[in-house]
Each structure stands twice: as C-alpha cells, then as structure tokens.
C-alpha cells in the first residue's frame, strides 16, 4: 500500500512541509509586526471585587461613546467565566474601558492576545512533532520485525528445499 512512498519522496515531502511551515511563520511574524497594537508591559490589575457596581459592569456604553482603555486585555477569572460576566463569554478575555461621556467603567470582550496564541501554536507543534517521532519509531521497529520474520521464513524455505 505504501510502496509508492520511497525514501526520496518522503524526504522531499518533509522538506516541502518544513518550507511551507517556515514560510507561514515568517508571513505571520511580518503581519504581527505591522498590524499589532502596542501593549504596555505593565498591566493595571483589575479584580471583580473592585469598586464597579452591577450597573457599571453590565453597561455597554462603549458601543456608542468614545472610550479610554483602563486595563488592557487580560484573562477572566474562573468565577467570571462560570457566571458568564459581561465581556467574558465570547473569548474568555476582557478589558476595562472608561466611557468618556457617561464616565462609566465597563468591561468588554477582547480577542485572545497574540502571545497566548503563539504559545498555544508552539505547544501544538511540539505535541505533533512528538507524536510524529513516536510514529516513526514504531514504524521503524515494525519494519525491522517484519524483515526479520521474512529472513527467517526464507531460511526455513531454503532449509526445507535442501532435504
């Protein structure tokens, strides 16, 4: 079944796949350089127990007013995800904004940060690479076992024909 996959074709396929992967990573890196917004390294910590009351937390004034970001995108707590707090449902990340006209603080959903997406990507690639290595080792071991069985079968056939 896999007779058409020679060693040369397999090496060519792996090199082509490696080239495509590196190209995609390079293009993604260029895109992230040009299109990412600058996020300061010091985040303002915000907990759900702060001075925001329920009216301010559920307000969606950021849809109609100009806003100022008070706390940049951060992961929602487990409690906020379970209670489906405003802004935590879609992505699991939120940012605290201050609406300029009404002077109300509200939390809104924000996309998953690029850093976390990159970490998840590399974790996935590492797992796939490890599974590939295990598969390659098992195939190599099975091939050796089958070759050994074939040699023993040929030796038995030669031994039976001599008698």
Protein Blocks (a to p, Z undefined) as FASTA:
>chain_A
ZZmmcfklmmmmmmmmmmmmmmmmmmmmmmmmmmpccddfbdcdddfklmbdfklmmpck
klmmccddfbdcddddfklmmnopghjlmnopacddddfklopacdddddddfklmmmmm
mmmmmmmmmmmmmmmmmmmmmmmmmmmmmmmmmmmmmmmmmZZ
